[in-house]
Amino acid sequence: MTQVEQARYAEDEARWSALMVSAQQGNEADYRQLLREIGDAVKGYITLRIGAHETAEDCVQEVLIAVHQARHTYDAQRPFRPWLFAIVRHKVIDSLRREGSRNKLEALHSRTQATHTTSDAMEDSVSSGLLIQALSAPHREAITQTKIAGLSTAEAASRLQISESALKLRVHRGINRLRKLLAAESP
């Protein structure tokens, strides 16, 4: 991190902490300002990691809601960023899981070519995210096929020409790797 980035990081940290303390005391204008600023920061963070698509935007909204619900837990004696990005990490993982589940339900109801085209476009968008790119190819493919494209275990295993148990293991290990990457990258 350059000196300029370090200075901005420190400025943001101090400002966000002060805004949160003010918001906890009931200042609505400061709270709106805080949500605007952290919303932009969180959106950039998530977009870099999972790609730019509607899942990223939904995830940002979920983070802001979680911040709102947990704002009383923030301790002004502690840094703001670690508190915020702990919430972000959990919401990104929850969102990826939920997106995969939702896509599986949609796939059960509609097996048209349009669904496959949409899944492929979403797959391309997600795989352009840096976080997904940090995974090994086998883990990235397994997560993309099951959690993003919404294929069943059997369908994804068939596409990847591996056994279902091998696919499940790749997904499990890939999600664990994503957790570690998110934890390591928290500002």
ChimeraX attribute file (.defattr): number of C-alpha atoms within 10 A of each C-alpha:
attribute: neighborCount
match mode: 1-to-1
recipient: residues
	/A:1	7
	/A:2	7
	/A:3	8
	/A:4	9
	/A:5	10
	/A:6	11
	/A:7	12
	/A:8	12
	/A:9	15
	/A:10	12
	/A:11	12
	/A:12	16
	/A:13	16
	/A:14	15
	/A:15	15
	/A:16	22
	/A:17	21
	/A:18	16
	/A:19	21
	/A:20	24
	/A:21	19
	/A:22	16
	/A:23	19
	/A:24	17
	/A:25	11
	/A:26	11
	/A:27	13
	/A:28	13
	/A:29	11
	/A:30	18
	/A:31	20
	/A:32	12
	/A:33	15
	/A:34	19
	/A:35	18
	/A:36	13
	/A:37	14
	/A:38	19
	/A:39	17
	/A:40	11
	/A:41	12
	/A:42	22
	/A:43	19
	/A:44	15
	/A:45	19
	/A:46	22
	/A:47	21
	/A:48	17
	/A:49	24
	/A:50	21
	/A:51	23
	/A:52	19
	/A:53	13
	/A:54	10
	/A:55	21
	/A:56	24
	/A:57	16
	/A:58	14
	/A:59	22
	/A:60	26
	/A:61	16
	/A:62	18
	/A:63	24
	/A:64	20
	/A:65	13
	/A:66	15
	/A:67	19
	/A:68	12
	/A:69	10
	/A:70	13
	/A:71	16
	/A:72	13
	/A:73	10
	/A:74	17
	/A:75	13
	/A:76	12
	/A:77	7
	/A:78	10
	/A:79	14
	/A:80	19
	/A:81	18
	/A:82	13
	/A:83	17
	/A:84	21
	/A:85	19
	/A:86	14
	/A:87	17
	/A:88	24
	/A:89	21
	/A:90	14
	/A:91	20
	/A:92	24
	/A:93	17
	/A:94	13
	/A:95	19
	/A:96	19
	/A:97	16
	/A:98	15
	/A:99	17
	/A:100	21
	/A:101	19
	/A:102	15
	/A:103	19
	/A:104	19
	/A:105	13
	/A:106	14
	/A:107	18
	/A:108	11
	/A:109	8
	/A:110	11
	/A:111	10
	/A:112	9
	/A:113	9
	/A:114	10
	/A:115	15
	/A:116	16
	/A:117	12
	/A:118	12
	/A:119	20
	/A:120	16
	/A:121	14
	/A:122	20
	/A:123	20
	/A:124	15
	/A:125	15
	/A:126	25
	/A:127	23
	/A:128	17
	/A:129	17
	/A:130	15
	/A:131	21
	/A:132	24
	/A:133	15
	/A:134	15
	/A:135	19
	/A:136	12
	/A:137	12
	/A:138	14
	/A:139	24
	/A:140	20
	/A:141	23
	/A:142	27
	/A:143	30
	/A:144	24
	/A:145	25
	/A:146	25
	/A:147	25
	/A:148	28
	/A:149	29
	/A:150	25
	/A:151	26
	/A:152	20
	/A:153	21
	/A:154	16
	/A:155	14
	/A:156	23
	/A:157	20
	/A:158	13
	/A:159	13
	/A:160	15
	/A:161	10
	/A:162	12
	/A:163	14
	/A:164	17
	/A:165	12
	/A:166	13
	/A:167	25
	/A:168	19
	/A:169	14
	/A:170	19
	/A:171	23
	/A:172	14
	/A:173	16
	/A:174	22
	/A:175	20
	/A:176	13
	/A:177	18
	/A:178	21
	/A:179	16
	/A:180	12
	/A:181	17
	/A:182	20
	/A:183	14
	/A:184	9
	/A:185	13
	/A:186	15
	/A:187	12
